[in-house]
Amino acid sequence: MKKQFVLALLLCSFVSWSQSPAAYDLFDKALKKSETGNIKGAIDDYTKAIRIDPLFAEAYLNRALLKQKLGDVKGALADVNTTIKIEPSKGDAYTTRADLNYKAKDYASTIKDCTVSIELNAKDYIAYNLRGLSNFHLKNKKNACADFAKAIQYGSQSAIKNKNMFCK
């Protein structure tokens, strides 16, 4: 019985990893359309890829970024949340959701998502910088300045400006 359970678990894992070649083709087309500025066409191709493979986390995340670009915050947030449900260890999804929350002035949620992102990728300077800005808005200057310093350590140029502005 124990062996059957392990085998079933492995099979489920392999099924979730094996995405349809058609979904990958649409994903590639969407990337190319996005690069040329055809955002709506790219979103359509990501949507088609997702219809073929509803567990295609990267397609959801890329579509979320494009929806955010078009100002569809609600749609972007829905796609990011789906990405996190499918692939909870995808750090950049938490950073993307943190950015959406930051723009909505939900600083506590931004800090939570940035913290998860940093736990998954200790060098995520965007998450450190966003968390620093959120800490600053919540009047926690000490944590803000520490986060800006970490972001600078990992290469963030905007954190340099933020530290100079907020940590005097």
N, C-alpha and C positions, 0 to 999 in steps of 0.2 A: 504493500500500500504506500509506503514511504517513497519507494522508487517511482511509482506512478505519479505521485504528487509532484516530485521533482521534475519528472519528464513533462508533465502538463505545464508546469511553470516555465520550463525552458521553451516549450513550443509557443506559449503565449508571448514570450519575450521575442522570439524570432519573428513571429507574425507582426508584432508592432514595429520591428526594425525594417521589414521588407516592404518598401513602398513601391507602388506601381510605377513602371517606366513612363507611363503616360502622365502621371502626376509630376514626376521629375521634369519631363519635357515642358510642361506648362509652367512649372516653377522657373526653369531657365528662361523661357519666353518672358515671363513676368519681370525677371531681373533685367533683361535687356530693354524692355519697354520702360521700366523705371529709370534706367540709366539715360535714356534718351528724352526723359521728361513726360512720357505718356503714362501718367500716374493712374488715370481711370482704367486704361487698358491693362496695366499691370495688376490692379486690384481685381479686374475681371478674371485674369488668368490665375491669380492666386485662389480666387473663389472656385474656379473650375477644378484646380488641383485638389482643393479641400473636399469638393464633392466626390472626387475619385477616391481620395484617401483622407477620411475625416480625422485621422490621427497625425497629420502632417504638421507637427508643431512649428517648424521653421516657416511654413507658408502662412500660418496664423500670425506669427510674430512680424514677418515682413509686411503682411497686409495691415497689421495694426500700425506700423510705422507710417505707411502711406496714408491711412485714414487720418492719423494724427496730423500729417502734413496738410491734408485737405480741411482740417478743422472738425472732423467727425470724432470728437473726444469719446462720446458714448460708444461708438462702434469700435474705436481703437481699444478702449478699456475692455470691452467684451472679448475681443480677439486675444488680448494679452492674458486675460483671466483663463481663457481656454488653453492657451499655450502652457500656462503654469499647471493647469489640471492634467494636461497630457504629459508634460515633462517638468516635474517640480524641481528638478536640479538645474534648470536653465537660468543661470544668473542674470543674463542680459534681459530676460523677460521681467525680472523684478526691477531692474534698473529702468526699463521702459515704463513700467507701471508707476515707479517712483516719480519719474519725470511728469507723467500725466497727473499724478496726485499733487505734485509741487505746483504745477500750473493752475490747479484748482484750489490752491492755498490750503490743502489738507496736509499740513506739515507733519503731524503725528504719523499718518499712514506712509508718508514719504520716508521718514526715518526708519519705520519698520521694514519697508521693502529694501531700502538701501542696506540695512543691517543684514538681511538675508542674502542679498547680492554679494556683499563683502565676505560673508561666511562661505559662500560658494566660490568666490574669486577674490582673494585677498588683495589683488592689485587693481581692482576696478576703481580707477580714479574718478570716473564720472559719479559713481555711487558715493564716494567720499565727499566730493564737492557738493552734490545735491543734499547729502545729509548735513554737511556743514552749513549750507544756506538755510536749511530747515531749522537746524538748531539755533542759528542766529535769529530767525524770525520768532522762535519760541523763547527768546531771551536767555539762551544757554551759550554764552559767548565762549566759555572755556572749551566745551565740546566742539563748538563750531571751529574754533581756531585749530584744535587738534586734528579735526577732519580735513581742514584746508591744508595743513602741513603734510598729512598722509597723501592727499591728492597730488600735491606738488612733488613729493618723493617719487610718485609713480608716473609723473610726466604731464600733469594738467597745467596748461597755461592759464586758463581762466581762474583756477584756484589761487594763482599768484596774485592776480588782481583782487580777488575776493579777500584774501588774507591781508593784503595791503590796505584795503578799504575798511574791513570790519574788525581787524585785530590790532588796533593801535593802542 
